[in-house]
């Protein structure tokens, strides 16, 4: 059952104790998580209280003792600083084994996996990070306005200038700088603008 669920939900291991996958829409979500002993889950679809899947996921993680993090990445809009900072903050806080997942496990998870590798291994891991965007086995087949995703890791390293990426994300990253960087490389059509951020209400 575990191997079948792994294939069904596009599960792949990024590094020791770190995996990526799609949203387990088709059932057996708890069995999927328990089979790998995940202790944390980073939901790259963000805080979505209007949708039943989000409430079910949060409740299930609570039952299983899995820490749940919401990071609202977009695959077509350039991320705001707050979003990138949230992602690196989740990397730091999430206990291993950790799962990163979005809807299909193809696009946003590719970006998150690539940035995780660069954060943990440094700039020399750029080829390994870029391999996270492969069509096979990850099924990353970017559609319109998604080609910026693969460019982001190289931009991050260049813009950080040797600064640790988690620090860069909080102090220096500017989506306008990313837009200019993409424009200069003939990639102005690689995205649909810059992501807005709505902070969830304090509880």
C-alpha positions as CSV (number, residue, x, y, z in Angstrom):
1,X,0.0,0.0,0.0
2,X,2.8,2.4,0.9
3,X,4.5,2.1,-2.5
4,X,1.2,2.6,-4.3
5,X,0.4,5.7,-2.3
6,X,3.8,7.1,-2.9
7,X,3.4,6.8,-6.7
8,X,-0.2,8.0,-6.6
9,X,0.8,11.1,-4.7
10,X,4.0,11.9,-6.6
11,X,6.2,11.4,-3.5
12,X,10.0,11.9,-4.0
13,X,12.8,12.3,-1.5
14,X,14.7,15.6,-1.7
15,X,17.3,14.9,1.0
16,X,17.6,12.7,4.1
17,X,14.3,13.2,6.0
18,X,12.8,15.6,3.4
19,X,10.2,14.7,0.9
20,X,7.9,16.4,-1.7
21,X,4.5,15.3,-2.9
22,X,1.1,16.3,-4.3
23,X,-2.0,16.9,-2.3
24,X,-3.4,13.5,-1.3
25,X,-6.9,14.1,-2.8
26,X,-7.8,10.4,-3.3
27,X,-7.9,9.2,0.2
28,X,-5.6,7.3,2.7
29,X,-3.9,10.6,3.6
30,X,-3.2,9.5,7.2
31,X,-1.8,6.2,6.0
32,X,0.4,8.0,3.5
33,X,1.9,10.3,6.2
34,X,2.2,7.6,8.9
35,X,4.0,5.2,6.6
36,X,7.0,7.6,6.5
37,X,6.8,8.9,10.0
38,X,6.5,12.5,9.0
39,X,6.8,14.9,11.9
40,X,6.0,18.1,9.9
41,X,4.2,19.1,6.8
42,X,4.7,22.3,4.8
43,X,1.5,23.2,2.9
44,X,2.6,25.3,0.0
45,X,-1.0,26.1,-0.9
46,X,-1.2,28.4,2.1
47,X,-3.8,29.3,4.7
48,X,-7.2,28.3,3.2
49,X,-9.9,28.3,5.8
50,X,-12.7,28.6,3.2
51,X,-11.9,25.0,2.0
52,X,-12.7,21.7,3.6
53,X,-9.5,20.1,2.5
54,X,-7.4,22.5,4.6
55,X,-9.5,21.9,7.7
56,X,-9.3,18.2,7.3
57,X,-5.5,18.4,6.8
58,X,-5.0,20.5,9.8
59,X,-7.1,18.3,12.0
60,X,-5.4,15.1,10.7
61,X,-2.0,16.6,11.4
62,X,-3.0,17.5,14.9
63,X,-4.3,13.9,15.5
64,X,-1.1,12.4,14.2
65,X,1.2,14.9,16.1
66,X,2.5,16.4,12.9
67,X,3.4,20.1,12.9
68,X,1.6,21.9,10.1
69,X,3.0,25.0,8.3
70,X,1.1,27.2,5.8
71,X,3.2,29.0,3.1
72,X,1.2,30.5,0.3
73,X,3.3,30.2,-2.8
74,X,2.0,30.9,-6.3
75,X,3.3,29.1,-9.4
76,X,2.5,32.0,-11.7
77,X,3.2,35.1,-9.6
78,X,6.5,36.2,-8.2
79,X,6.6,35.7,-4.5
80,X,6.4,38.5,-2.0
81,X,9.2,38.9,0.5
82,X,6.9,37.7,3.3
83,X,6.2,34.5,1.5
84,X,9.8,33.6,0.9
85,X,10.7,34.5,4.5
86,X,7.8,32.2,5.6
87,X,9.2,29.4,3.5
88,X,12.7,29.6,5.0
89,X,11.2,30.0,8.5
90,X,9.3,26.8,8.0
91,X,12.5,25.0,6.8
92,X,14.1,26.1,10.1
93,X,11.3,25.2,12.4
94,X,10.0,22.0,10.8
95,X,11.2,18.8,12.5
96,X,12.3,15.9,10.3
97,X,11.1,13.9,8.6
98,X,9.3,16.7,6.7
99,X,7.0,16.7,3.8
100,X,6.5,19.7,1.4
101,X,3.4,19.5,-0.8
102,X,1.3,21.6,-3.1
103,X,-1.6,20.6,-5.4
104,X,0.1,18.4,-8.0
105,X,3.6,18.2,-6.5
106,X,5.1,19.5,-9.7
107,X,5.7,23.2,-9.6
108,X,5.6,24.9,-6.2
109,X,7.2,21.8,-4.6
110,X,10.0,22.0,-7.2
111,X,10.8,25.5,-6.1
112,X,10.6,24.7,-2.4
113,X,12.7,21.6,-2.8
114,X,15.3,23.5,-4.8
115,X,15.6,26.3,-2.2
116,X,15.8,23.8,0.6
117,X,18.8,22.2,-1.0
118,X,20.5,25.5,-1.5
119,X,19.8,26.6,2.1
120,X,21.2,23.3,3.5
121,X,24.1,22.6,1.0
122,X,25.1,26.1,-0.3
123,X,25.7,27.5,-3.8
124,X,27.5,24.4,-5.0
125,X,24.2,22.5,-4.9
126,X,22.7,24.7,-7.7
127,X,22.8,21.8,-10.3
128,X,21.1,19.5,-7.8
129,X,18.6,22.2,-7.0
130,X,17.8,22.8,-10.6
131,X,17.3,19.1,-11.1
132,X,14.2,19.4,-8.9
133,X,12.5,21.0,-11.9
134,X,12.9,18.0,-14.2
135,X,9.9,16.7,-16.1
136,X,10.7,13.2,-15.0
137,X,10.2,12.0,-12.3
138,X,8.7,15.2,-10.8
139,X,6.3,15.9,-13.7
140,X,7.3,19.6,-13.8
141,X,5.9,20.7,-17.2
142,X,5.6,24.4,-16.8
143,X,2.6,26.1,-18.5
144,X,2.2,29.7,-19.3
145,X,3.8,32.1,-16.9
146,X,5.5,29.4,-14.8
147,X,9.0,29.4,-16.3
148,X,10.2,31.9,-13.7
149,X,10.2,29.1,-11.1
150,X,13.3,27.4,-12.5
151,X,15.1,30.7,-12.7
152,X,14.5,31.7,-9.1
153,X,17.2,29.6,-7.4
154,X,19.9,31.2,-9.6
155,X,18.6,34.6,-9.0
156,X,18.5,34.0,-5.2
157,X,22.1,33.0,-5.1
158,X,23.2,35.9,-7.3
159,X,21.2,38.4,-5.3
160,X,22.2,37.1,-2.0
161,X,25.9,37.6,-2.9
162,X,27.1,35.0,-0.4
163,X,24.6,35.9,2.4
164,X,22.8,32.8,3.8
165,X,19.6,32.4,2.0
166,X,17.4,32.4,5.1
167,X,18.9,35.8,6.0
168,X,18.6,37.1,2.4
169,X,14.9,36.1,2.4
170,X,14.1,38.3,5.4
171,X,16.5,41.3,4.8
172,X,17.2,41.7,1.1
173,X,14.9,39.8,-1.3
174,X,12.7,42.2,-3.3
175,X,10.3,40.8,-5.9
176,X,10.8,44.0,-8.0
177,X,14.5,43.1,-8.2
178,X,13.5,39.6,-9.4
179,X,11.2,41.1,-12.0
180,X,14.0,43.3,-13.4
181,X,16.4,40.4,-13.4
182,X,13.9,38.3,-15.4
183,X,13.2,41.2,-17.8
184,X,16.9,41.6,-18.5
185,X,17.0,38.0,-19.6
186,X,14.1,38.2,-21.9
187,X,11.8,36.6,-19.5
188,X,9.2,39.3,-18.9
189,X,6.4,36.9,-19.9
190,X,7.6,34.2,-17.5
191,X,5.1,35.2,-14.8
192,X,1.9,37.1,-14.1
193,X,3.1,39.9,-12.0
194,X,3.9,40.0,-8.2
195,X,2.0,38.1,-5.6
196,X,0.0,40.1,-3.0
197,X,-0.1,38.9,0.6
198,X,-3.0,38.8,2.9
199,X,-2.0,38.0,6.4
200,X,-4.3,35.7,8.3
201,X,-6.0,37.2,11.3
202,X,-4.3,36.6,14.7
203,X,-5.9,34.0,16.9
